[in-house]
Every structure is written in C-alpha cells, then in structure tokens.
C-alpha cells in the first residue's frame, strides 16, 4: 500500500496559504479531497508546524518542519509503506496526475522530471527502499539522484498538475481558474 504525505509548512511569501479558500473549500481540503478521490492511498498524513484541523487525514505536528526529507523518512519508518508526497499548496493535482506515478514496481521511487532536468519532488512517489539511502544534507534533488527511481516525463501529466500557490498572484490565478476565467 501507499500513504499520501502532505507537508504544510509556514509560508513566508503568502501567510496561511493552505487555508485560503478555493472553489468553496480551503486549499488543503482540496488537496486531501483529490488524494482521496484516487482511491489509491491507505491513509493520508498531513505534517504541519502548527495544530491544524483537516478532515479525512491524520495530522502529525512537527514544529521543526525542516524540509520534506525528514518527513519522508519519518513516514516510511512510522508506517512501513511507500510514500506519495504532494505539496499542501497543490490543489490542482488530481487522479490523472497522481495515478500514473503509482503504476511502477513497488521498490522504485517515481519522480516527474522535465526535459530540462527540473524535478517535481513534491509530486512524487518515494519507495520504502529510500530508507537505505541516508540523505547528504537537505537537498532533496541530490537525494533523488541516489535512490532507485524512475523519472516520469513531467510533460506527460496534465498542464496544471504541478501548480502550487506561493504568492498572492498565484492565489489570484487559482481563483480565476475556479471561475473558469483561464
């Protein structure tokens, strides 16, 4: 089985972005709903720096939240399952952008990568085999290069799959998408 891990950090550019409303629900709730709709996850875990309430997910409070790597390791150790990581600010990732990454052999991680080499580590599957590769520093990209993995062509996923909300401009674009204006 696979669990979904949703990091909810303390955004510096757009405060409380995970709790802003989008199409009648909070961004974090849209992320969780989209993960649930895939039917692929045994559980959904939200790691947060603060006490938060979300429906249909387990919340683990981690005041440090020092990057996603420690969270991946914690989730694998805690649950013994592969971990799909999806940013808590990525409300447009859905079934068609998630399920293709879950169709590979269980012992391999699957990371979308663009032709230019840019990876999407917060929309990726991390195998339990990752636990055998201690991170060298905090760079998730260097970590990905060391683990058994498959690069999935990012261009083959829907156009807005990797859209995340980091700024007020991003949030306005998201609201416009909801209204059908883009």
Secondary structure by P-SEA (a helix, b strand, c coil): cbbbbbbbccccccccccccccccccaaaaaaaaaaaaccccbbbbbbccccccccbbbbbbcccccaaaaaaaaaaaccbbbbbbbccccccccccccccccccccbbbbbbccccccccccccccccccccccccccaaaaaaccccccccccccccccccccccaaaaaaaaaaaaccc
